[in-house]
Amino acid sequence: MPSRRGPKPLSLRNAADALADVGRRFYQRGWVLGTSGNFSAVIATRPLALAITASSVHKGLLTRGDILEIDDRAKVRRPAGARASAETPLHLEILKMRGAGAILHTHSVWSTILSGRHAAAGGLAIHGFEMLKGLDGVTTHDHREWIPIVANDQDMPRLAAAVRRALTAHPAAHAFLLERHGLYTWGRSIAEAERHVEILEFLFEAVGRSDIPRAEALHAAKGVK
């Protein structure tokens, strides 16, 4: 099961700098184009405080000033008047369910394709890849990772409730996908969460590309051109 205990929280300044660096790296790899994606990290636990990306900011151009401090009710503490990501309730739900130290959300092409292709099955199973060992607690390529797929919804409280149900039903999951939307994953630290994104995005592309010949063969068998 993924770890629930995290390291000592970062300061807002250090978390902001680290999340901005993540945004630039992910943008360069095509995982958070435009204003897509959102990132957060725990900066205090008693009371809870999160550093989180502001709403509608370009992740490839993130600066320290684009990272806000919020409380456990998603209220912005600083800077005054700023607006946090609309998906902040999902970060808070993941934090409660997994005890994560950082949460990263990407909108890659492959996560979007696979989250739609496998939505009817309720999730995506990945098995037999050596890269699975990059996920926290996984020690063998023979591991079977089940990634739940949650139907997308613009009603954030309702979507947060759906995420809670998915994480409750699949306590060993390292991530989930929003249908035709993207990936959410987490870690005890920003570095671990970033590693999970890299591992999962690699696996999504590997699975997606492996599916192409299979789909072409099926279409050929059916006489589809």
Secondary structure, DSSP 8 states (H G I E B T S, - for coil): -----------HHHHHHHHHHHHHHHHHTTSS-TT--EEEEEEEETTEEEEEEBTT--GGG--GGGEEEEETTS-EEESTT--B-TTHHHHHHHHHHH--SEEEEE--HHHHHHHHHTGGGTEEEEES-GGGGGSTT---TT-EEEEEEE---S-HHHHHHHHHHHHHH-TT-SEEEETTTEEEEEESSHHHHHHHHHHHHHHHHHHHHHHHHHHHHHHHHTT--
